[in-house]
Structures are given as C-alpha cells and as structure tokens.
Amino acid sequence: MRIDLLAAAEVAPGEMKMAWVNGTEPVLVVNVGGDYRAFQGICSHEYFELDRGFLTGGSLTCALHLSRFDLDSGEALDPPADQPIARYVVVVEDGRVQLEADGPLEVNE
C-alpha cells in the first residue's frame, strides 16, 4: 500500500519537512540532494518532533538534546539517543513523495 505524504517540490535539496499520516503519525521527509528519505518524525530518545532540529553533513540533529541520527540508516550517532529512528521506504511518483507500507508504521522509542 502507498501512503501519500506531500509534493516533492515542498522539500528543497538539503531541507526537511514533517508530514502527518492520518493526521496523527509524524513522518519526517528529508531531501538529500534529490534523494527523498522518510523517517519517524519523533526522536527515539524522548518525544520531540525532529523537524525542529537541523541537518548537517549526513546527519539529522534533534534540537532537544542534540542527539544525531545517520541519514542513510537512521542509526543514533550521539547520546543520549541509543535507538535508531525508523527509516521508511519512499517512492516518488507524479511529483508526490509516498511511503511504501504493508501495515502500521514502525516507530522506535
């Protein structure tokens, strides 16, 4: 099943934007040089929306406690986070960023 998130044009290269699945599940869409990636929108360390953080190099930094996450794997790079953030399968079709999902979205806490 595909879940429509947002228009690809809404997220410029080097930027990120939060999308909401069913109005309740935050998904962070990141444009890494034209490669769209999607992750759980909440930090795995403590409930905090990751779109309030910032991108540097190949990582995403949570603004609450400055934990960094790898933009390839979602792995936690710095404490206090010790769990990765879930990365989802993305498809860009007809200018729309969509998730490829078979059921509920995985979220690491």
C-alpha positions in Angstrom: 0.0 0.0 0.0 1.2 3.5 -0.7 0.7 6.5 1.6 0.8 9.9 0.1 2.8 12.4 2.1 3.4 15.6 0.3 4.6 17.2 -3.0 8.3 16.6 -3.7 8.6 20.3 -4.6 7.7 21.2 -0.9 11.1 19.9 0.2 14.1 21.5 -1.4 17.5 19.8 -1.5 19.1 20.0 1.9 15.8 20.6 3.7 13.2 18.6 5.6 9.5 18.8 6.3 7.1 17.0 8.6 4.2 15.2 7.0 1.3 13.6 9.0 -0.2 10.2 8.2 -3.8 10.1 9.2 -3.3 13.4 11.0 -1.6 11.6 13.9 1.6 9.9 12.8 4.5 12.3 12.1 6.9 11.3 9.2 9.9 13.4 8.5 10.7 13.8 4.8 14.3 14.8 4.0 15.7 15.7 0.6 19.3 14.7 0.4 20.5 16.0 -2.9 17.3 15.0 -4.7 17.1 11.6 -2.9 14.0 11.7 -0.7 14.1 9.8 2.5 11.5 9.4 5.2 11.9 8.7 8.9 9.8 8.5 12.0 9.1 12.1 12.9 9.8 11.8 16.7 13.2 11.4 18.4 13.8 7.8 19.7 15.2 9.2 22.9 12.4 11.4 24.1 9.2 12.6 22.4 10.3 15.6 20.4 9.5 16.5 16.8 12.6 16.1 14.6 11.6 18.8 12.1 12.6 21.3 14.9 16.2 20.0 14.6 18.7 20.6 11.8 20.6 18.8 9.1 24.4 18.8 9.0 26.5 16.7 6.7 24.9 13.2 6.6 23.1 13.5 9.8 19.9 14.9 11.5 20.3 16.5 14.9 17.4 16.6 17.4 17.2 20.1 18.9 16.1 18.8 22.3 19.3 17.0 23.5 21.5 17.2 20.3 21.4 13.5 19.5 22.4 12.9 15.9 21.0 10.3 13.5 22.5 9.0 10.3 20.6 10.0 7.2 21.4 6.7 5.5 20.4 4.2 8.2 18.7 6.2 10.9 21.2 4.9 13.4 21.8 7.0 16.6 25.3 8.6 16.4 25.4 10.5 19.7 23.8 10.1 23.1 21.5 10.4 24.8 19.7 8.6 22.0 20.7 5.0 21.8 18.0 3.7 19.5 17.8 4.4 15.8 14.9 6.3 14.2 12.9 4.1 11.8 13.5 4.7 8.1 10.7 4.1 5.7 10.6 3.0 2.0 10.0 6.1 -0.2 8.6 6.2 -3.7 8.4 9.5 -5.7 5.7 9.3 -8.3 4.0 12.0 -10.3 5.8 14.6 -8.2 4.5 13.2 -4.9 6.5 11.7 -2.1 4.9 8.4 -0.9 5.6 5.7 1.6 5.5 2.1 0.7 4.0 0.4 3.7 2.4 -3.0 4.4 0.9 -2.1 7.8 1.4 0.2 10.7 4.5 2.4 10.6 7.4 1.2 12.7 8.4 3.7 15.4 11.4 3.3 17.7 11.1 4.7 21.2 
